[in-house]
Amino acid sequence: MEIDLQTTLVSIAYIIAAILFIVGLKGLSHPRTAVRGNLLGAIGMFIAIVVTLLDQKIIGFAGIIAGSVVGTTIGAALAIKIKMTAMPQLVALFNGFGGGASVLVAGAALIEALLITPDPLIQTTVAAAASGLIGSVTLLGSLVAFGKLQGLISEAAVQFSGQKTLIILSATAALFLAGWLVSDPAFMGAYWALVAIASLLGVVLVIGIGGADMPVVISLLNSYSGLAAAATGFVLENSILIIAGSLVGTAGLILTNLMCKAMNRSLSNVLFGGVGAAAITSPGKTEDDVYAGRVKSASADDVAMLLETARRVVIVPGYGLAVAQAQHAVRDLGNLLESKGVEVEFAIHPVAGRMPGHMNVLLAEADIAYDKLKEMDLINPTFAQTDVAIVIGANDVVNPVARNSNDPSNPIAGMPILDVDKAQAVVVIKRSLSPGFAGIANPLFAADNTLMLFGDGKKAVLELITALGQI
């Protein structure tokens, strides 16, 4: 039997790329190995792209090198220029670009197939329909998510009369058009109509989701982009694209499920619950009932004196820390406390910030040791033995109201939280008493063991470092 050497080499290269994808994805499961995992995944993708372009004789070496240089330059510029606070927006755009690319490539491949035969394989038409549907939802949904995160549109859940009906009708129309495309692939108008209706579905789905749920939405859209890529792989009959897309899609779905469990909410509740559509206060109470006469404001000197006697301090980062870009100042505070013999750890809630792992990435950027970052399940049992818990910019993830799971009007009922209120003393660094994304007041701010240090996160931490250094 004659062996096709080129086909064999391409298959070997794809196997190597697939192994790198899997090993890289495994590395992303832990902060300590995340950088290496990301690098291995990038190498795998580079191999897959180069081999595919050469095998299909799409462009020559000069084109590959030129494309690599341009892509690397753009990627490096974005990596350097984009601030950590804007990383969720960048991820949302990447998800959208992936979905959009799948839509265009699948459409072009279907047109090419129709030039060869008026009756392409059923695999091609079904995969093209799936790619057009999922990719369009991903593209427009991601753009809406970007707009919410960037503040271009309201971060709150936008609810209007007939919204769920519109979602059902759009989904039904999209499925009908997908079926039409499969039954009559020669009519390309069905494909582009599918793309248009699915785009509308993406907008309506995401615009009705509140900012507090953005970590889950970003994870889900990432999964969608992978599934769209896998469907496009079937259109192109490209095994490595199927493998890569399936890995991204599956990993995204698993992460989405984990994020929903961390919030004690179902995915349907996240997508259709509309949390944050209207600001509400603590169940059955107004903000005056919660805060009036109970909030104790402190100065940096007051907090420094409290920390001077502490032996164990837990720092709880939130999105406010990211907005203030206070991660380096927090690192310096931790180092100063450790120089005084204080044990310092960081409590990480799974949905703190605007995307999965946001706080881990933020603190890692400031060279804070990975072993100091403790997940919620590990840190919660130790809060009772903590002298001071410092909350910087977090709100809903430390709100004790979440434990009141019997009140249906409570939007965070039953959501697992960081048990900072069980510490001996709590210091909350925050600009004001404004509610978090869930729109409810936080009794922690008025607790007997809580001091409020009002101000910008970075400025407050720097003042705290100065005051602590003078003692």
C-alpha positions in Angstrom: 0.0 0.0 0.0 1.4 3.4 -1.0 1.7 5.8 1.8 1.0 9.5 1.1 3.9 11.1 2.9 2.4 14.6 2.9 -0.9 13.4 4.4 1.0 11.4 7.0 3.1 14.4 8.0 0.0 16.6 8.2 -1.7 14.1 10.5 1.4 13.8 12.8 1.5 17.6 13.0 -2.2 17.8 13.9 -1.7 15.1 16.6 1.2 17.1 18.1 -1.0 20.3 18.0 -3.9 18.5 19.6 -1.6 17.2 22.4 -0.3 20.7 23.0 -3.9 22.0 23.2 -4.8 19.4 25.8 -1.7 19.8 27.9 -2.0 23.6 27.6 -5.6 23.5 28.7 -4.6 21.3 31.7 -2.0 23.9 32.6 -4.6 26.7 32.6 -6.4 24.9 35.5 -3.8 26.3 38.1 -2.3 29.8 38.3 1.2 28.4 38.8 1.2 26.6 35.5 -1.1 29.0 33.6 1.6 30.9 31.8 3.3 27.7 30.6 -0.1 26.2 29.6 -0.9 29.4 27.6 2.4 29.2 25.8 1.9 25.5 24.9 -1.5 26.2 23.5 -0.2 29.1 21.4 2.6 26.8 20.0 0.0 24.2 19.2 -2.2 26.7 17.4 0.8 28.1 15.5 1.7 24.6 14.3 -1.9 23.9 13.3 -2.2 27.2 11.3 1.1 26.8 9.5 0.5 23.1 8.5 -3.0 23.9 7.3 -1.9 26.8 5.2 0.9 24.8 3.6 -1.2 21.7 3.1 -4.0 23.5 1.5 -1.5 25.6 -0.6 -3.5 28.7 0.4 -0.4 31.0 0.8 3.4 30.5 0.7 6.0 30.9 3.4 6.3 34.6 2.8 2.6 35.1 3.5 2.7 32.9 6.6 5.7 34.9 8.0 4.0 38.2 7.1 0.8 37.2 8.8 2.6 35.9 11.9 4.6 39.1 12.2 1.5 41.3 11.9 -0.6 39.1 14.2 2.2 38.9 16.8 2.7 42.7 16.7 -1.0 43.4 17.2 -1.3 40.8 20.0 1.8 42.1 21.8 0.6 45.7 21.5 -2.8 44.8 23.0 -1.1 42.8 25.8 1.0 45.7 26.7 -1.5 48.5 26.2 -4.7 47.0 27.6 -5.1 47.6 31.4 -6.0 44.8 33.7 -9.3 46.5 34.4 -10.1 46.2 30.7 -9.1 42.6 30.3 -12.8 41.3 30.5 -13.7 43.6 27.6 -10.8 42.3 25.6 -11.8 38.7 26.3 -15.4 39.5 25.2 -14.1 41.0 22.0 -11.9 37.9 21.3 -15.0 35.7 21.8 -17.0 37.8 19.4 -14.2 37.8 16.8 -14.0 34.0 17.0 -17.7 33.7 16.4 -17.7 36.2 13.6 -14.8 34.4 11.9 -16.7 31.1 12.1 -19.7 32.7 10.4 -17.7 34.1 7.5 -15.5 31.0 7.0 -18.5 28.6 7.1 -20.4 30.8 4.7 -17.5 31.0 2.3 -16.9 27.3 2.5 -20.6 26.6 1.7 -20.5 28.9 -1.3 -17.3 27.1 -2.5 -19.1 23.7 -2.0 -22.0 24.9 -4.1 -19.7 25.9 -7.0 -18.6 22.2 -7.1 -22.0 20.6 -6.7 -25.6 21.9 -6.2 -26.2 19.2 -3.6 -23.3 19.3 -1.1 -22.9 16.7 1.7 -25.5 16.9 4.5 -22.6 17.1 6.9 -21.5 20.4 5.2 -24.9 22.0 5.3 -25.8 21.0 8.9 -22.4 22.2 10.1 -22.7 25.5 8.2 -26.1 26.1 9.7 -24.8 25.3 13.2 -21.8 27.6 12.7 -24.0 30.5 11.3 -26.4 30.2 14.2 -23.9 29.8 17.1 -21.3 32.2 15.6 -23.8 35.0 15.1 -25.2 34.7 18.6 -21.6 34.8 19.9 -20.6 37.8 17.8 -23.4 40.1 18.7 -23.8 38.8 22.2 -20.1 39.4 22.8 -20.3 43.0 21.4 -23.2 43.7 23.8 -21.2 42.2 26.7 -18.2 44.4 25.7 -20.6 47.5 25.6 -21.8 46.7 29.2 -18.3 46.1 30.5 -17.0 49.3 28.8 -19.9 51.4 30.1 -21.1 52.1 26.6 -24.5 50.7 27.5 -26.2 50.2 30.8 -24.5 47.6 33.0 -27.9 46.8 34.5 -30.1 44.1 33.0 -32.3 45.7 30.3 -35.8 44.3 30.6 -38.8 45.2 28.4 -42.3 44.0 27.7 -42.3 40.9 25.4 -38.6 40.3 25.8 -38.9 36.5 26.5 -41.5 36.3 23.6 -39.0 37.9 21.3 -36.3 35.5 22.4 -38.5 32.5 21.7 -39.6 33.8 18.3 -36.0 34.6 17.3 -34.8 31.2 18.4 -37.7 29.5 16.5 -37.1 31.5 13.4 -33.4 30.8 13.5 -34.0 27.0 13.8 -36.5 27.2 10.9 -34.0 29.0 8.7 -31.3 26.4 9.7 -33.7 23.6 8.6 -34.4 25.5 5.3 -30.7 25.8 4.6 -30.2 22.1 5.2 -33.1 21.1 2.9 -32.2 23.7 0.2 -28.5 24.6 0.5 -28.5 26.2 -3.0 -30.5 29.1 -1.5 -27.8 31.1 0.3 -30.3 33.7 1.3 -31.4 31.3 4.0 -27.9 31.3 5.5 -27.6 35.1 5.6 -31.1 35.4 7.0 -30.1 32.9 9.7 -27.1 35.0 10.5 -29.3 38.1 10.8 -31.9 36.5 13.1 -29.3 34.8 15.2 -27.5 38.1 15.6 -30.8 39.6 16.9 -31.1 36.7 19.3 -27.6 37.3 20.6 -28.4 41.0 21.4 -31.7 40.2 23.1 -30.2 37.4 25.2 -27.2 39.3 26.6 -28.8 42.8 27.0 -31.2 41.3 29.5 -28.3 40.0 31.8 -27.0 42.2 34.6 -23.4 43.2 35.2 -23.1 40.9 38.2 -23.5 37.9 35.9 -20.9 39.0 33.3 -18.3 36.4 34.5 -20.8 33.7 33.7 -21.8 35.3 30.4 -18.1 35.7 29.3 -17.5 32.0 30.1 -20.6 30.9 28.2 -19.8 33.1 25.1 -16.3 31.6 25.1 -17.9 28.2 25.0 -20.1 29.3 22.1 -17.1 30.5 20.1 -15.5 27.1 20.5 -18.6 25.3 19.4 -18.9 27.6 16.4 -15.3 26.8 15.5 -15.9 23.1 15.9 -18.9 23.3 13.5 -16.8 25.2 11.0 -14.2 22.4 11.3 -16.9 20.0 10.0 -17.7 22.3 7.1 -14.0 22.5 6.2 -13.4 18.8 7.1 -10.5 20.0 9.2 -9.8 17.7 12.2 -7.6 20.0 14.2 -10.3 22.8 14.1 -12.9 20.3 15.3 -10.6 19.2 18.1 -9.6 22.8 19.2 -13.2 24.0 19.0 -14.5 21.1 21.0 -11.9 21.6 23.7 -12.8 25.3 24.0 -16.5 24.6 23.9 -16.4 21.9 26.5 -14.0 23.7 28.8 -16.2 26.8 28.6 -19.4 24.8 29.5 -17.6 23.2 32.4 -16.4 26.6 33.7 -19.9 28.1 33.2 -21.4 25.3 35.3 -18.8 25.8 38.0 -19.5 29.6 38.0 -23.2 29.0 38.3 -22.6 26.7 41.3 -20.4 29.3 42.9 -23.4 31.7 42.7 -25.9 29.0 43.7 -28.0 29.8 40.6 -29.0 27.9 37.5 -27.9 28.9 34.0 -31.5 29.6 33.1 -31.7 32.0 36.0 -28.6 33.8 34.9 -29.8 34.1 31.3 -33.4 35.0 32.1 -33.5 36.1 35.7 -32.6 39.8 35.0 -30.7 40.3 38.2 -29.8 43.9 38.5 -32.7 45.2 36.3 -33.8 47.4 39.1 -31.9 48.4 42.2 -33.5 47.1 45.4 -32.4 47.2 49.0 -31.9 44.4 51.5 -35.0 42.2 51.6 -37.7 44.0 53.6 -35.4 46.9 54.6 -34.4 50.2 53.2 -30.8 51.4 53.1 -31.6 53.8 56.0 -32.8 50.8 58.0 -29.5 49.0 57.4 -26.9 51.8 57.7 -28.4 54.7 59.6 -26.4 55.5 62.8 -24.4 52.2 62.5 -21.7 52.8 60.0 -18.3 53.6 61.6 -16.0 55.6 59.4 -12.2 55.3 60.2 -9.0 57.0 59.1 -5.9 55.3 57.8 -4.3 56.0 61.2 -7.1 54.2 62.9 -6.8 51.1 60.7 -3.0 51.2 61.0 -3.3 50.9 64.8 -5.6 48.0 64.4 -3.2 46.2 62.0 -0.3 46.8 64.3 -1.7 44.4 66.8 -2.9 41.8 64.3 -1.2 38.4 63.7 -3.3 37.2 60.8 -4.7 39.4 58.0 -6.8 38.3 55.1 -7.2 40.6 52.1 -10.3 40.3 50.0 -10.0 41.8 46.5 -13.0 42.9 44.4 -13.7 44.7 41.2 -13.1 48.1 42.9 -9.5 47.1 43.5 -9.2 46.5 39.7 -10.8 49.8 38.9 -8.4 51.6 41.2 -5.4 49.6 39.9 -4.5 49.0 43.5 -2.9 45.6 43.0 0.7 46.8 43.4 -0.2 48.9 46.4 -1.9 45.9 48.0 1.2 43.8 47.4 3.3 46.4 49.1 0.9 46.5 52.1 1.1 42.7 52.3 4.9 42.8 52.2 5.0 45.5 54.9 2.6 43.4 57.2 4.7 40.3 56.7 7.9 42.3 57.6 6.1 42.9 60.9 5.5 39.2 61.5 1.9 39.2 60.3 0.5 36.2 58.3 -1.1 37.6 55.1 -3.4 35.7 52.7 -5.8 36.7 49.9 -9.4 35.3 49.8 -10.6 34.8 46.2 -14.3 34.4 45.4 -15.0 32.6 42.1 -17.1 35.4 40.7 -15.2 38.4 42.0 -14.5 40.8 39.2 -15.8 40.8 35.7 -14.5 37.5 34.3 -13.5 34.0 35.6 -10.1 34.3 37.4 -10.0 38.1 37.2 -8.7 38.5 40.7 -6.1 35.7 40.3 -4.7 37.4 37.2 -4.8 40.8 38.7 -2.8 39.8 41.8 -0.4 37.6 39.8 0.4 40.7 37.7 1.6 42.3 40.9 3.9 39.3 41.6 1.9 38.1 44.7 2.8 34.5 45.4 0.3 31.9 44.1 0.2 30.0 47.4 -1.1 33.1 49.1 -4.3 33.1 46.9 -6.8 31.0 48.7 -10.1 29.8 47.2 -13.3 30.4 49.0 -13.7 26.8 50.3 -10.2 26.9 51.8 -10.3 30.3 53.3 -13.8 30.4 54.8 -13.2 28.0 57.7 -10.2 30.3 58.8 -12.0 33.6 59.0 -13.0 33.0 62.7 -9.2 32.8 63.4 -8.5 36.0 61.4 -7.6 39.2 63.3 -8.4 41.6 60.5 -10.1 41.1 57.1 -9.5 43.9 54.6 -12.1 44.1 51.9 -11.1 46.2 48.9 -13.8 47.0 46.4 -15.9 43.8 47.0 -19.6 44.0 47.8 -22.0 41.2 46.8 -19.4 38.4 47.4 -19.1 39.4 51.1 -22.8 40.3 51.7 -24.2 38.3 54.6 -27.7 38.8 53.2 -26.9 35.9 50.8 -27.3 33.5 53.7 -31.0 34.4 53.8 -32.0 31.8 51.2 -35.7 31.7 52.1 -36.6 35.2 50.8 -37.5 35.1 47.1 -37.0 38.8 46.8 -33.3 38.4 47.6 -31.4 38.3 44.3 -28.3 36.7 45.9 -30.2 34.3 48.2 -28.1 31.2 48.8 -25.1 32.4 46.9 -21.9 31.2 48.6 -20.0 34.2 50.0 -16.7 34.9 51.7 -17.4 34.8 55.5 -15.5 38.0 56.3 -18.0 39.0 58.8 -16.8 36.2 61.1 -13.3 37.8 61.4 -12.5 39.6 64.7 -12.4 42.9 62.8 -13.3 43.9 59.3 -12.0 46.9 57.3 -13.9 47.8 54.1 -12.2 50.1 51.7 -14.8 51.6 49.4 -15.7 54.9 47.8 -19.2 55.0 49.2 -22.0 52.8 50.6 -23.4 52.3 47.1 -24.7 48.8 46.4 -23.0 46.2 44.2 -24.4 44.8 41.0 -27.1 43.0 42.8 -28.5 46.4 43.9 -28.9 45.5 47.6 -27.5 47.1 50.8 -24.8 45.2 52.6 -25.3 44.8 56.4 -21.5 44.0 56.7 -20.8 47.7 56.3 -22.8 48.5 59.5 -21.7 45.5 61.5 -20.3 46.0 65.0 -16.9 44.7 64.0 -16.6 46.7 60.8 -14.7 49.9 60.0 -15.3 51.8 56.8 -12.2 53.4 55.2 -13.8 55.6 52.5 -11.9 56.5 49.4 -10.2 55.4 46.2 -8.8 51.9 46.7 -5.2 52.7 45.6 -5.1 56.0 47.5 -6.5 54.5 50.7 -4.0 51.6 50.6 -1.1 53.9 50.1 -2.2 56.1 53.0 -2.5 52.9 55.1 1.0 51.9 54.2 2.3 55.4 55.2 0.4 55.3 58.5 1.6 51.8 59.2 5.2 52.6 58.5 5.1 55.5 61.0 4.1 53.3 63.9 
